[in-house]
Every structure is written in structure tokens, then in C-alpha cells.
């Protein structure tokens, strides 16, 4: 369940990411009230089995039942924020396509990992990695280890500048970029992208959001809003 919103007095409009990679919009008649046909309230933090019928006005959602839930995602605000932000990122930034289940699988993997994390503090790093993998799959992975324009290596200990329009780091010889990223912050980001959740540091999600705003402006907004929640923990 990528998104749901009230429609008319009792219905819902919903956007679903299917296990074949398709992204569809459906109408759920009486979706705001029915507890039998839509058990679990069509929560976005669960894996559902859906029954749908094509109609002249589009797809109608006839039934939804939860096949797998991750109760731990509701246990604290950090886990819940990571899972919801990843779901929103999948909706805005990745362009799911029929026959390609990669984003569906990545999202399910993230839910399972976040639910299993012993330390909720580490879970924001998983959000960064999910966003990177989703963008990488779509051919828009940000560049953090070299200049995105000329390919010159960016030394590990160097402060760099980032140009979102170029897709990452831009060296001084290529006129640099509008955002500065300290060496420690870039090192933390690269570690998170390698799958090291303990590398997370405060503000890292916002930095990554700035890096990707050129290729995914809505996805960048999702990450920035999530980081604002992390900062209030």
C-alpha cells in the first residue's frame, strides 16, 4: 500500500505496488468503514493479498487481507518513520514498472530489517541505503566518490561540493556545486550505502536528500521530512 486517501463519504482511493512491479490506482468502495473486506484497515506497513476487478472506471478493490505484518514497525517512532518514508519514496521516486519486482522486493526487505533491528537508532541508515538502491536500479545513483562531470577521484579526507543537477560530487575544476559536504559526512554516507547501519550520524539523511534532489525532487522531500523526525527523537 503506497498511498490511500478518502474519496466521497465512505470510499477510499489507494495506490498499490504489486509483486510484479506494477503500480496501480484502485477504488475501494466503503474502504473507510469496512472491516471485513479490508481487514487491517489497508495499512501501508503490511504485505497484503488483494482481489481486484477491472471496471469501466478503472480497478475496483474488492478485498484485502494481511499476509504478513511487522508489528515492530509500530513499536517506536523511528522505525515507523523509516518504513513510511521508504514507502513514500517508492511511490515518488522510483517509477515501478510491470515485470520488474525489484522495488517491491527492496521495500519488503527494508521492512523486515527495520523490524528486526535491536537498536532503532541505526534504522535511518537503512532508509538511505534503500533510497540509493532504488535510484541505482533506475539508473540514477548519486556519485559520491568522484566528480560526476569529469570523473576525477574525490579523496576520502577531502571536503567536497555537490551539485544535485549533476547527480553528485563536482570538483573545483568543473566549477563545483552549491552544497558543501564535509569529509566525515561523506564517509558516513558511503558506509551507509555499503550496508553499515551503525555509520549513521545526525543530519546524514538530509545531506543525502540534497544530493538526490536533482534526480528525485519529491523523493528528496520525503527524506528531509523523515530526518526532521529523527532530529526530534
Long-range contacts (C-beta under 8 A, 24 or more apart in sequence): 1-42, 1-43, 1-44, 1-46, 1-48, 1-87, 2-44, 2-87, 2-88, 2-90, 2-91, 3-44, 3-88, 3-91, 4-28, 4-31, 4-42, 4-44, 6-32, 12-42, 14-42, 14-61, 15-91, 16-50, 16-61, 17-90, 17-91, 17-96, 17-103, 17-104, 17-107, 18-50, 18-104, 19-101, 19-104, 20-98, 20-99, 20-101, 20-104, 21-96, 21-97, 21-98, 21-99, 21-100, 21-101, 21-102, 21-103, 21-104, 22-96, 22-97, 22-98, 22-99, 23-91, 23-96, 23-97, 24-52, 24-59, 25-58, 25-59, 26-50, 26-52, 26-58, 26-59, 26-60, 26-61, 27-57, 27-58, 27-59, 27-60, 27-61, 28-60, 28-61, 28-64, 29-60, 29-61, 31-61, 37-62, 37-63, 37-64, 38-63, 38-64, 39-64, 39-65, 39-66, 40-64, 40-65, 40-66, 40-69, 43-69, 44-83, 44-84, 44-87, 45-69, 45-70, 45-73, 45-74, 45-80, 45-83, 45-84, 45-87, 45-111, 46-70, 47-108, 70-111, 70-112, 70-114, 70-115, 71-115, 72-114, 72-115, 72-116, 73-111, 73-114, 73-115, 76-120, 77-229, 77-233, 78-120, 78-121, 78-123, 78-124, 78-229, 78-230, 78-233, 79-114, 79-115, 79-117, 79-120, 79-123, 81-226, 81-229, 81-230, 82-110, 82-114, 82-123, 82-124, 82-126, 82-127, 82-226, 83-110, 83-111, 83-114, 84-226, 85-127, 85-222, 85-223, 85-225, 85-226, 86-110, 86-111, 86-127, 86-130, 86-131, 88-222, 89-127, 89-130, 89-131, 89-134, 89-219, 89-222, 89-223, 90-134, 92-216, 92-218, 92-219, 92-222, 93-131, 93-134, 93-135, 93-216, 93-218, 93-219, 93-222, 94-134, 94-135, 94-137, 94-138, 94-219, 95-138, 102-137, 103-134, 103-137, 106-130, 106-133, 106-134, 106-137, 117-197, 121-200, 122-197, 122-198, 122-200, 123-197, 124-200, 124-204, 124-205, 124-226, 124-227, 124-230, 125-192, 125-196, 125-197, 125-198, 125-199, 125-200, 125-204, 126-197, 127-205, 127-223, 127-226, 128-189, 128-192, 128-193, 128-200, 128-204, 128-205, 128-208, 128-223, 129-192, 129-193, 129-195, 131-208, 131-212, 131-219, 131-223, 132-193, 132-208, 135-212, 135-215, 135-216, 135-219, 140-167, 140-212, 140-215, 140-216, 142-167, 142-168, 142-208, 142-211, 142-212, 142-215, 143-167, 143-168, 143-169, 144-168, 144-169, 144-186, 144-189, 144-190, 144-193, 144-211, 145-169, 145-190, 147-171, 147-173, 147-174, 149-174, 150-174, 154-186, 156-183, 156-187, 157-183, 158-183, 159-183, 160-186, 162-210, 162-211, 163-214, 164-210, 164-211, 164-212, 164-213, 164-214, 164-215, 164-220, 165-214, 166-214, 167-214, 167-215, 168-211, 179-210, 179-211, 181-207, 181-211, 202-230, 202-231, 203-227, 203-231, 205-230
